[in-house]
C-alpha cells in the first residue's frame, strides 16, 4: 500500500494560522499558453516556530488576498513528502497543500 498523503490535525500540528503574504505562482504551458497551476502562500503558526509555513492552493480556488496576520483556516489540508538527493545524501521536503484558504 502506497502512502499518498497525511491529513494533519490542524489544531495540534499548527495551532492558529495567520496570513503572512504571497509566495510563488506555479505556471505550466497548456495548449501553447501559460496557465497558472497553483499559488503558494506564507503562513505564521503559533505552534511551529522554526520556519514559516508555506501552503499550496490550486489555481481553481482563485487568488487570495488577506490582511497581514489575519487568522485563516485551510480547507481539506494534506501533507505530502517529496524526496531528492544531492550526491550521496537524501533530503525530504514536506509539502502542505489545501483545496482552499478562508478567513477563520
Jmol script that loads the backbone (N, CA, C; Angstrom):
load data "model"
ATOM      1  N   UNK A   1       0.838  -1.172   0.000  1.00  0.00           N
ATOM      2  CA  UNK A   1       0.000   0.000   0.000  1.00  0.00           C
ATOM      3  C   UNK A   1       0.891   1.246   0.000  1.00  0.00           C
ATOM      4  N   UNK A   2       0.579   2.168  -0.871  1.00  0.00           N
ATOM      5  CA  UNK A   2       1.368   3.387  -1.025  1.00  0.00           C
ATOM      6  C   UNK A   2       0.759   4.523  -0.204  1.00  0.00           C
ATOM      7  N   UNK A   3       1.604   5.266   0.493  1.00  0.00           N
ATOM      8  CA  UNK A   3       1.149   6.418   1.255  1.00  0.00           C
ATOM      9  C   UNK A   3       1.119   7.619   0.319  1.00  0.00           C
ATOM     10  N   UNK A   4      -0.055   8.147   0.052  1.00  0.00           N
ATOM     11  CA  UNK A   4      -0.186   9.277  -0.866  1.00  0.00           C
ATOM     12  C   UNK A   4      -0.082  10.618  -0.154  1.00  0.00           C
ATOM     13  N   UNK A   5      -0.710  10.721   1.037  1.00  0.00           N
ATOM     14  CA  UNK A   5      -0.650  11.953   1.812  1.00  0.00           C
ATOM     15  C   UNK A   5      -1.103  11.684   3.243  1.00  0.00           C
ATOM     16  N   UNK A   6      -0.855  12.652   4.118  1.00  0.00           N
ATOM     17  CA  UNK A   6      -1.274  12.586   5.515  1.00  0.00           C
ATOM     18  C   UNK A   6      -2.211  13.765   5.759  1.00  0.00           C
ATOM     19  N   UNK A   7      -3.323  13.514   6.434  1.00  0.00           N
ATOM     20  CA  UNK A   7      -4.243  14.584   6.806  1.00  0.00           C
ATOM     21  C   UNK A   7      -3.875  15.014   8.225  1.00  0.00           C
ATOM     22  N   UNK A   8      -3.339  16.226   8.380  1.00  0.00           N
ATOM     23  CA  UNK A   8      -2.885  16.650   9.717  1.00  0.00           C
ATOM     24  C   UNK A   8      -4.044  17.068  10.612  1.00  0.00           C
ATOM     25  N   UNK A   9      -3.846  16.914  11.912  1.00  0.00           N
ATOM     26  CA  UNK A   9      -4.736  17.504  12.902  1.00  0.00           C
ATOM     27  C   UNK A   9      -4.274  18.954  13.002  1.00  0.00           C
ATOM     28  N   UNK A  10      -4.976  19.853  12.362  1.00  0.00           N
ATOM     29  CA  UNK A  10      -4.519  21.234  12.215  1.00  0.00           C
ATOM     30  C   UNK A  10      -4.306  21.924  13.558  1.00  0.00           C
ATOM     31  N   UNK A  11      -5.185  21.716  14.510  1.00  0.00           N
ATOM     32  CA  UNK A  11      -5.079  22.370  15.817  1.00  0.00           C
ATOM     33  C   UNK A  11      -3.804  21.941  16.544  1.00  0.00           C
ATOM     34  N   UNK A  12      -3.528  20.631  16.569  1.00  0.00           N
ATOM     35  CA  UNK A  12      -2.346  20.132  17.282  1.00  0.00           C
ATOM     36  C   UNK A  12      -1.052  20.386  16.509  1.00  0.00           C
ATOM     37  N   UNK A  13      -1.107  20.288  15.194  1.00  0.00           N
ATOM     38  CA  UNK A  13       0.104  20.421  14.386  1.00  0.00           C
ATOM     39  C   UNK A  13       0.525  21.869  14.194  1.00  0.00           C
ATOM     40  N   UNK A  14      -0.420  22.742  13.863  1.00  0.00           N
ATOM     41  CA  UNK A  14      -0.088  24.119  13.508  1.00  0.00           C
ATOM     42  C   UNK A  14      -0.682  25.168  14.442  1.00  0.00           C
ATOM     43  N   UNK A  15      -1.650  24.801  15.265  1.00  0.00           N
ATOM     44  CA  UNK A  15      -2.280  25.790  16.134  1.00  0.00           C
ATOM     45  C   UNK A  15      -3.067  26.794  15.315  1.00  0.00           C
ATOM     46  N   UNK A  16      -2.926  28.065  15.651  1.00  0.00           N
ATOM     47  CA  UNK A  16      -3.602  29.137  14.929  1.00  0.00           C
ATOM     48  C   UNK A  16      -2.722  29.577  13.769  1.00  0.00           C
ATOM     49  N   UNK A  17      -3.303  29.644  12.563  1.00  0.00           N
ATOM     50  CA  UNK A  17      -2.555  30.076  11.389  1.00  0.00           C
ATOM     51  C   UNK A  17      -2.928  31.513  11.037  1.00  0.00           C
ATOM     52  N   UNK A  18      -1.916  32.287  10.648  1.00  0.00           N
ATOM     53  CA  UNK A  18      -2.119  33.672  10.236  1.00  0.00           C
ATOM     54  C   UNK A  18      -1.489  33.882   8.873  1.00  0.00           C
ATOM     55  N   UNK A  19      -2.104  34.712   8.074  1.00  0.00           N
ATOM     56  CA  UNK A  19      -1.631  35.021   6.720  1.00  0.00           C
ATOM     57  C   UNK A  19      -0.359  35.866   6.795  1.00  0.00           C
ATOM     58  N   UNK A  20       0.662  35.479   6.027  1.00  0.00           N
ATOM     59  CA  UNK A  20       1.933  36.206   6.039  1.00  0.00           C
ATOM     60  C   UNK A  20       2.338  36.708   4.652  1.00  0.00           C
ATOM     61  N   UNK A  21       1.504  36.498   3.642  1.00  0.00           N
ATOM     62  CA  UNK A  21       1.812  37.022   2.310  1.00  0.00           C
ATOM     63  C   UNK A  21       1.912  35.948   1.249  1.00  0.00           C
ATOM     64  N   UNK A  22       2.051  36.405   0.006  1.00  0.00           N
ATOM     65  CA  UNK A  22       2.156  35.507  -1.142  1.00  0.00           C
ATOM     66  C   UNK A  22       3.548  34.912  -1.226  1.00  0.00           C
ATOM     67  N   UNK A  23       3.650  33.743  -1.856  1.00  0.00           N
ATOM     68  CA  UNK A  23       4.937  33.092  -2.063  1.00  0.00           C
ATOM     69  C   UNK A  23       5.177  32.969  -3.562  1.00  0.00           C
ATOM     70  N   UNK A  24       4.906  31.821  -4.156  1.00  0.00           N
ATOM     71  CA  UNK A  24       5.186  31.585  -5.579  1.00  0.00           C
ATOM     72  C   UNK A  24       3.915  31.252  -6.350  1.00  0.00           C
ATOM     73  N   UNK A  25       3.979  31.491  -7.645  1.00  0.00           N
ATOM     74  CA  UNK A  25       2.913  31.088  -8.558  1.00  0.00           C
ATOM     75  C   UNK A  25       3.515  30.062  -9.502  1.00  0.00           C
ATOM     76  N   UNK A  26       2.933  28.853  -9.537  1.00  0.00           N
ATOM     77  CA  UNK A  26       3.419  27.799 -10.432  1.00  0.00           C
ATOM     78  C   UNK A  26       2.622  27.859 -11.726  1.00  0.00           C
ATOM     79  N   UNK A  27       3.342  27.973 -12.845  1.00  0.00           N
ATOM     80  CA  UNK A  27       2.705  28.041 -14.161  1.00  0.00           C
ATOM     81  C   UNK A  27       3.205  26.908 -15.039  1.00  0.00           C
ATOM     82  N   UNK A  28       2.375  26.514 -15.974  1.00  0.00           N
ATOM     83  CA  UNK A  28       2.729  25.460 -16.921  1.00  0.00           C
ATOM     84  C   UNK A  28       2.097  25.803 -18.267  1.00  0.00           C
ATOM     85  N   UNK A  29       2.761  25.387 -19.327  1.00  0.00           N
ATOM     86  CA  UNK A  29       2.228  25.633 -20.670  1.00  0.00           C
ATOM     87  C   UNK A  29       1.117  24.621 -20.952  1.00  0.00           C
ATOM     88  N   UNK A  30      -0.082  25.132 -21.258  1.00  0.00           N
ATOM     89  CA  UNK A  30      -1.234  24.303 -21.583  1.00  0.00           C
ATOM     90  C   UNK A  30      -1.785  24.792 -22.914  1.00  0.00           C
ATOM     91  N   UNK A  31      -1.801  23.906 -23.918  1.00  0.00           N
ATOM     92  CA  UNK A  31      -2.274  24.264 -25.264  1.00  0.00           C
ATOM     93  C   UNK A  31      -1.563  25.500 -25.810  1.00  0.00           C
ATOM     94  N   UNK A  32      -0.276  25.580 -25.589  1.00  0.00           N
ATOM     95  CA  UNK A  32       0.532  26.670 -26.118  1.00  0.00           C
ATOM     96  C   UNK A  32       0.469  27.961 -25.322  1.00  0.00           C
ATOM     97  N   UNK A  33      -0.273  28.002 -24.238  1.00  0.00           N
ATOM     98  CA  UNK A  33      -0.382  29.210 -23.431  1.00  0.00           C
ATOM     99  C   UNK A  33       0.027  28.904 -21.990  1.00  0.00           C
ATOM    100  N   UNK A  34       0.584  29.899 -21.333  1.00  0.00           N
ATOM    101  CA  UNK A  34       0.954  29.734 -19.927  1.00  0.00           C
ATOM    102  C   UNK A  34      -0.307  29.814 -19.076  1.00  0.00           C
ATOM    103  N   UNK A  35      -0.470  28.825 -18.188  1.00  0.00           N
ATOM    104  CA  UNK A  35      -1.625  28.779 -17.303  1.00  0.00           C
ATOM    105  C   UNK A  35      -1.145  28.613 -15.863  1.00  0.00           C
ATOM    106  N   UNK A  36      -1.820  29.271 -14.938  1.00  0.00           N
ATOM    107  CA  UNK A  36      -1.494  29.144 -13.518  1.00  0.00           C
ATOM    108  C   UNK A  36      -2.007  27.789 -13.033  1.00  0.00           C
ATOM    109  N   UNK A  37      -1.131  27.011 -12.410  1.00  0.00           N
ATOM    110  CA  UNK A  37      -1.479  25.692 -11.882  1.00  0.00           C
ATOM    111  C   UNK A  37      -1.797  25.787 -10.394  1.00  0.00           C
ATOM    112  N   UNK A  38      -0.958  26.508  -9.647  1.00  0.00           N
ATOM    113  CA  UNK A  38      -1.176  26.667  -8.204  1.00  0.00           C
ATOM    114  C   UNK A  38      -0.500  27.942  -7.715  1.00  0.00           C
ATOM    115  N   UNK A  39      -0.936  28.369  -6.541  1.00  0.00           N
ATOM    116  CA  UNK A  39      -0.328  29.517  -5.870  1.00  0.00           C
ATOM    117  C   UNK A  39       0.088  29.082  -4.470  1.00  0.00           C
ATOM    118  N   UNK A  40       1.205  29.615  -3.995  1.00  0.00           N
ATOM    119  CA  UNK A  40       1.684  29.318  -2.646  1.00  0.00           C
ATOM    120  C   UNK A  40       1.615  30.571  -1.795  1.00  0.00           C
ATOM    121  N   UNK A  41       1.319  30.375  -0.519  1.00  0.00           N
ATOM    122  CA  UNK A  41       1.208  31.480   0.418  1.00  0.00           C
ATOM    123  C   UNK A  41       1.994  31.157   1.686  1.00  0.00           C
ATOM    124  N   UNK A  42       2.575  32.186   2.289  1.00  0.00           N
ATOM    125  CA  UNK A  42       3.293  32.043   3.553  1.00  0.00           C
ATOM    126  C   UNK A  42       2.304  32.214   4.698  1.00  0.00           C
ATOM    127  N   UNK A  43       2.479  31.396   5.730  1.00  0.00           N
ATOM    128  CA  UNK A  43       1.628  31.457   6.913  1.00  0.00           C
ATOM    129  C   UNK A  43       2.488  31.485   8.165  1.00  0.00           C
ATOM    130  N   UNK A  44       1.964  32.118   9.213  1.00  0.00           N
ATOM    131  CA  UNK A  44       2.587  32.070  10.529  1.00  0.00           C
ATOM    132  C   UNK A  44       1.804  31.086  11.388  1.00  0.00           C
ATOM    133  N   UNK A  45       2.498  30.414  12.302  1.00  0.00           N
ATOM    134  CA  UNK A  45       1.869  29.483  13.222  1.00  0.00           C
ATOM    135  C   UNK A  45       2.294  29.831  14.634  1.00  0.00           C
ATOM    136  N   UNK A  46       1.363  29.712  15.593  1.00  0.00           N
ATOM    137  CA  UNK A  46       1.743  29.952  16.979  1.00  0.00           C
ATOM    138  C   UNK A  46       2.349  28.707  17.629  1.00  0.00           C
ATOM    139  N   UNK A  47       2.366  27.574  16.905  1.00  0.00           N
ATOM    140  CA  UNK A  47       2.954  26.332  17.419  1.00  0.00           C
ATOM    141  C   UNK A  47       4.298  26.051  16.750  1.00  0.00           C
ATOM    142  N   UNK A  48       4.365  26.136  15.430  1.00  0.00           N
ATOM    143  CA  UNK A  48       5.586  25.864  14.660  1.00  0.00           C
ATOM    144  C   UNK A  48       6.437  27.132  14.610  1.00  0.00           C
ATOM    145  N   UNK A  49       7.490  27.185  15.373  1.00  0.00           N
ATOM    146  CA  UNK A  49       8.324  28.390  15.461  1.00  0.00           C
ATOM    147  C   UNK A  49       9.538  28.360  14.528  1.00  0.00           C
ATOM    148  N   UNK A  50       9.969  27.180  14.089  1.00  0.00           N
ATOM    149  CA  UNK A  50      11.230  27.058  13.358  1.00  0.00           C
ATOM    150  C   UNK A  50      11.216  27.810  12.029  1.00  0.00           C
ATOM    151  N   UNK A  51      10.232  27.589  11.219  1.00  0.00           N
ATOM    152  CA  UNK A  51      10.161  28.207   9.901  1.00  0.00           C
ATOM    153  C   UNK A  51       8.743  28.690   9.645  1.00  0.00           C
ATOM    154  N   UNK A  52       8.639  29.585   8.671  1.00  0.00           N
ATOM    155  CA  UNK A  52       7.311  29.933   8.202  1.00  0.00           C
ATOM    156  C   UNK A  52       6.722  28.722   7.502  1.00  0.00           C
ATOM    157  N   UNK A  53       5.428  28.653   7.447  1.00  0.00           N
ATOM    158  CA  UNK A  53       4.739  27.557   6.785  1.00  0.00           C
ATOM    159  C   UNK A  53       4.302  28.043   5.417  1.00  0.00           C
ATOM    160  N   UNK A  54       4.462  27.202   4.417  1.00  0.00           N
ATOM    161  CA  UNK A  54       4.024  27.523   3.064  1.00  0.00           C
ATOM    162  C   UNK A  54       2.926  26.537   2.685  1.00  0.00           C
ATOM    163  N   UNK A  55       1.804  27.064   2.202  1.00  0.00           N
ATOM    164  CA  UNK A  55       0.701  26.216   1.769  1.00  0.00           C
ATOM    165  C   UNK A  55       0.489  26.421   0.270  1.00  0.00           C
ATOM    166  N   UNK A  56       0.233  25.334  -0.436  1.00  0.00           N
ATOM    167  CA  UNK A  56      -0.004  25.364  -1.878  1.00  0.00           C
ATOM    168  C   UNK A  56      -1.506  25.188  -2.124  1.00  0.00           C
ATOM    169  N   UNK A  57      -2.095  26.132  -2.854  1.00  0.00           N
ATOM    170  CA  UNK A  57      -3.523  26.132  -3.161  1.00  0.00           C
ATOM    171  C   UNK A  57      -3.688  26.025  -4.678  1.00  0.00           C
ATOM    172  N   UNK A  58      -4.610  25.173  -5.180  1.00  0.00           N
ATOM    173  CA  UNK A  58      -4.798  25.078  -6.630  1.00  0.00           C
ATOM    174  C   UNK A  58      -5.333  26.386  -7.221  1.00  0.00           C
ATOM    175  N   UNK A  59      -5.025  26.629  -8.470  1.00  0.00           N
ATOM    176  CA  UNK A  59      -5.455  27.852  -9.150  1.00  0.00           C
ATOM    177  C   UNK A  59      -6.972  27.962  -9.199  1.00  0.00           C
ATOM    178  N   UNK A  60      -7.663  26.826  -9.203  1.00  0.00           N
ATOM    179  CA  UNK A  60      -9.132  26.846  -9.268  1.00  0.00           C
ATOM    180  C   UNK A  60      -9.753  27.524  -8.046  1.00  0.00           C
ATOM    181  N   UNK A  61      -9.024  27.644  -6.939  1.00  0.00           N
ATOM    182  CA  UNK A  61      -9.521  28.319  -5.734  1.00  0.00           C
ATOM    183  C   UNK A  61      -9.460  29.835  -5.876  1.00  0.00           C
ATOM    184  N   UNK A  62      -8.758  30.326  -6.890  1.00  0.00           N
ATOM    185  CA  UNK A  62      -8.642  31.763  -7.105  1.00  0.00           C
ATOM    186  C   UNK A  62      -7.515  32.375  -6.308  1.00  0.00           C
ATOM    187  N   UNK A  63      -7.214  33.613  -6.634  1.00  0.00           N
ATOM    188  CA  UNK A  63      -6.150  34.331  -5.947  1.00  0.00           C
ATOM    189  C   UNK A  63      -6.654  34.798  -4.582  1.00  0.00           C
ATOM    190  N   UNK A  64      -5.836  34.679  -3.563  1.00  0.00           N
ATOM    191  CA  UNK A  64      -6.219  35.018  -2.193  1.00  0.00           C
ATOM    192  C   UNK A  64      -5.561  36.316  -1.759  1.00  0.00           C
ATOM    193  N   UNK A  65      -6.315  37.125  -1.031  1.00  0.00           N
ATOM    194  CA  UNK A  65      -5.782  38.368  -0.503  1.00  0.00           C
ATOM    195  C   UNK A  65      -6.379  38.595   0.881  1.00  0.00           C
ATOM    196  N   UNK A  66      -5.526  38.594   1.887  1.00  0.00           N
ATOM    197  CA  UNK A  66      -5.937  38.808   3.269  1.00  0.00           C
ATOM    198  C   UNK A  66      -5.073  39.911   3.846  1.00  0.00           C
ATOM    199  N   UNK A  67      -5.503  40.466   4.962  1.00  0.00           N
ATOM    200  CA  UNK A  67      -4.693  41.429   5.690  1.00  0.00           C
ATOM    201  C   UNK A  67      -3.528  40.683   6.344  1.00  0.00           C
ATOM    202  N   UNK A  68      -2.421  41.373   6.562  1.00  0.00           N
ATOM    203  CA  UNK A  68      -1.270  40.765   7.230  1.00  0.00           C
ATOM    204  C   UNK A  68      -1.682  40.288   8.620  1.00  0.00           C
ATOM    205  N   UNK A  69      -1.270  39.076   8.967  1.00  0.00           N
ATOM    206  CA  UNK A  69      -1.519  38.428  10.250  1.00  0.00           C
ATOM    207  C   UNK A  69      -3.008  38.175  10.533  1.00  0.00           C
ATOM    208  N   UNK A  70      -3.820  38.149   9.483  1.00  0.00           N
ATOM    209  CA  UNK A  70      -5.236  37.796   9.642  1.00  0.00           C
ATOM    210  C   UNK A  70      -5.342  36.283   9.829  1.00  0.00           C
ATOM    211  N   UNK A  71      -6.174  35.838  10.751  1.00  0.00           N
ATOM    212  CA  UNK A  71      -6.330  34.410  11.029  1.00  0.00           C
ATOM    213  C   UNK A  71      -7.043  33.736   9.856  1.00  0.00           C
ATOM    214  N   UNK A  72      -6.508  32.573   9.446  1.00  0.00           N
ATOM    215  CA  UNK A  72      -7.082  31.846   8.320  1.00  0.00           C
ATOM    216  C   UNK A  72      -7.280  30.377   8.688  1.00  0.00           C
ATOM    217  N   UNK A  73      -8.089  29.692   7.881  1.00  0.00           N
ATOM    218  CA  UNK A  73      -8.306  28.250   8.005  1.00  0.00           C
ATOM    219  C   UNK A  73      -8.071  27.620   6.643  1.00  0.00           C
ATOM    220  N   UNK A  74      -7.589  26.390   6.656  1.00  0.00           N
ATOM    221  CA  UNK A  74      -7.366  25.652   5.415  1.00  0.00           C
ATOM    222  C   UNK A  74      -8.485  24.640   5.227  1.00  0.00           C
ATOM    223  N   UNK A  75      -8.956  24.515   3.998  1.00  0.00           N
ATOM    224  CA  UNK A  75      -9.998  23.559   3.641  1.00  0.00           C
ATOM    225  C   UNK A  75      -9.331  22.309   3.077  1.00  0.00           C
ATOM    226  N   UNK A  76      -9.609  21.156   3.660  1.00  0.00           N
ATOM    227  CA  UNK A  76      -9.049  19.855   3.252  1.00  0.00           C
ATOM    228  C   UNK A  76      -7.522  19.870   3.142  1.00  0.00           C
ATOM    229  N   UNK A  77      -6.809  20.175   4.240  1.00  0.00           N
ATOM    230  CA  UNK A  77      -5.341  20.191   4.185  1.00  0.00           C
ATOM    231  C   UNK A  77      -4.767  18.776   4.066  1.00  0.00           C
ATOM    232  N   UNK A  78      -3.625  18.691   3.368  1.00  0.00           N
ATOM    233  CA  UNK A  78      -2.905  17.424   3.197  1.00  0.00           C
ATOM    234  C   UNK A  78      -1.410  17.720   3.244  1.00  0.00           C
ATOM    235  N   UNK A  79      -0.645  16.769   3.765  1.00  0.00           N
ATOM    236  CA  UNK A  79       0.812  16.891   3.742  1.00  0.00           C
ATOM    237  C   UNK A  79       1.366  15.750   2.913  1.00  0.00           C
ATOM    238  N   UNK A  80       2.200  16.090   1.932  1.00  0.00           N
ATOM    239  CA  UNK A  80       2.867  15.088   1.102  1.00  0.00           C
ATOM    240  C   UNK A  80       4.374  15.247   1.286  1.00  0.00           C
ATOM    241  N   UNK A  81       5.107  14.222   0.914  1.00  0.00           N
ATOM    242  CA  UNK A  81       6.570  14.256   1.009  1.00  0.00           C
ATOM    243  C   UNK A  81       7.160  14.140  -0.390  1.00  0.00           C
ATOM    244  N   UNK A  82       8.213  14.900  -0.625  1.00  0.00           N
ATOM    245  CA  UNK A  82       8.905  14.890  -1.910  1.00  0.00           C
ATOM    246  C   UNK A  82      10.391  14.682  -1.612  1.00  0.00           C
ATOM    247  N   UNK A  83      10.942  13.591  -2.080  1.00  0.00           N
ATOM    248  CA  UNK A  83      12.338  13.275  -1.814  1.00  0.00           C
ATOM    249  C   UNK A  83      13.252  13.625  -2.968  1.00  0.00           C
ATOM    250  N   UNK A  84      14.496  13.917  -2.641  1.00  0.00           N
ATOM    251  CA  UNK A  84      15.513  14.175  -3.659  1.00  0.00           C
ATOM    252  C   UNK A  84      16.874  13.881  -3.054  1.00  0.00           C
ATOM    253  N   UNK A  85      17.882  13.776  -3.911  1.00  0.00           N
ATOM    254  CA  UNK A  85      19.216  13.528  -3.388  1.00  0.00           C
ATOM    255  C   UNK A  85      20.203  14.499  -4.006  1.00  0.00           C
ATOM    256  N   UNK A  86      21.215  14.793  -3.219  1.00  0.00           N
ATOM    257  CA  UNK A  86      22.343  15.594  -3.669  1.00  0.00           C
ATOM    258  C   UNK A  86      23.576  14.780  -3.321  1.00  0.00           C
ATOM    259  N   UNK A  87      24.267  14.328  -4.347  1.00  0.00           N
ATOM    260  CA  UNK A  87      25.411  13.446  -4.121  1.00  0.00           C
ATOM    261  C   UNK A  87      24.934  12.148  -3.509  1.00  0.00           C
ATOM    262  N   UNK A  88      25.476  11.815  -2.361  1.00  0.00           N
ATOM    263  CA  UNK A  88      25.114  10.578  -1.668  1.00  0.00           C
ATOM    264  C   UNK A  88      24.111  10.803  -0.528  1.00  0.00           C
ATOM    265  N   UNK A  89      23.618  12.029  -0.375  1.00  0.00           N
ATOM    266  CA  UNK A  89      22.708  12.342   0.728  1.00  0.00           C
ATOM    267  C   UNK A  89      21.275  12.477   0.229  1.00  0.00           C
ATOM    268  N   UNK A  90      20.330  12.035   1.037  1.00  0.00           N
ATOM    269  CA  UNK A  90      18.914  12.151   0.714  1.00  0.00           C
ATOM    270  C   UNK A  90      18.242  13.233   1.545  1.00  0.00           C
ATOM    271  N   UNK A  91      17.304  13.919   0.946  1.00  0.00           N
ATOM    272  CA  UNK A  91      16.591  15.007   1.609  1.00  0.00           C
ATOM    273  C   UNK A  91      15.096  14.853   1.349  1.00  0.00           C
ATOM    274  N   UNK A  92      14.278  15.449   2.217  1.00  0.00           N
ATOM    275  CA  UNK A  92      12.831  15.388   2.065  1.00  0.00           C
ATOM    276  C   UNK A  92      12.231  16.772   2.262  1.00  0.00           C
ATOM    277  N   UNK A  93      11.363  17.165   1.356  1.00  0.00           N
ATOM    278  CA  UNK A  93      10.552  18.368   1.516  1.00  0.00           C
ATOM    279  C   UNK A  93       9.144  17.919   1.857  1.00  0.00           C
ATOM    280  N   UNK A  94       8.571  18.489   2.902  1.00  0.00           N
ATOM    281  CA  UNK A  94       7.187  18.213   3.251  1.00  0.00           C
ATOM    282  C   UNK A  94       6.343  19.350   2.698  1.00  0.00           C
ATOM    283  N   UNK A  95       5.316  19.009   1.933  1.00  0.00           N
ATOM    284  CA  UNK A  95       4.510  19.999   1.230  1.00  0.00           C
ATOM    285  C   UNK A  95       3.100  20.014   1.812  1.00  0.00           C
ATOM    286  N   UNK A  96       2.692  21.167   2.308  1.00  0.00           N
ATOM    287  CA  UNK A  96       1.339  21.358   2.815  1.00  0.00           C
ATOM    288  C   UNK A  96       0.503  21.927   1.678  1.00  0.00           C
ATOM    289  N   UNK A  97      -0.573  21.247   1.347  1.00  0.00           N
ATOM    290  CA  UNK A  97      -1.486  21.747   0.318  1.00  0.00           C
ATOM    291  C   UNK A  97      -2.902  21.707   0.865  1.00  0.00           C
ATOM    292  N   UNK A  98      -3.778  22.496   0.260  1.00  0.00           N
ATOM    293  CA  UNK A  98      -5.179  22.544   0.684  1.00  0.00           C
ATOM    294  C   UNK A  98      -6.026  22.892  -0.524  1.00  0.00           C
ATOM    295  N   UNK A  99      -7.312  22.575  -0.438  1.00  0.00           N
ATOM    296  CA  UNK A  99      -8.231  22.898  -1.516  1.00  0.00           C
ATOM    297  C   UNK A  99      -8.542  24.389  -1.564  1.00  0.00           C
ATOM    298  N   UNK A 100      -8.520  25.038  -0.399  1.00  0.00           N
ATOM    299  CA  UNK A 100      -8.823  26.470  -0.339  1.00  0.00           C
ATOM    300  C   UNK A 100      -8.345  27.019   1.002  1.00  0.00           C
ATOM    301  N   UNK A 101      -8.311  28.351   1.087  1.00  0.00           N
ATOM    302  CA  UNK A 101      -7.906  29.045   2.295  1.00  0.00           C
ATOM    303  C   UNK A 101      -8.935  30.148   2.540  1.00  0.00           C
ATOM    304  N   UNK A 102      -9.499  30.186   3.747  1.00  0.00           N
ATOM    305  CA  UNK A 102     -10.558  31.155   4.058  1.00  0.00           C
ATOM    306  C   UNK A 102     -10.262  31.840   5.390  1.00  0.00           C
ATOM    307  N   UNK A 103     -10.960  32.951   5.650  1.00  0.00           N
ATOM    308  CA  UNK A 103     -10.831  33.625   6.944  1.00  0.00           C
ATOM    309  C   UNK A 103     -11.365  32.725   8.037  1.00  0.00           C
ATOM    310  N   UNK A 104     -10.678  32.713   9.170  1.00  0.00           N
ATOM    311  CA  UNK A 104     -11.116  31.875  10.303  1.00  0.00           C
ATOM    312  C   UNK A 104     -12.243  32.532  11.064  1.00  0.00           C
TER     313      UNK A 104
END
end "model"
wireframe off; spacefill off
backbone 0.3
color backbone group
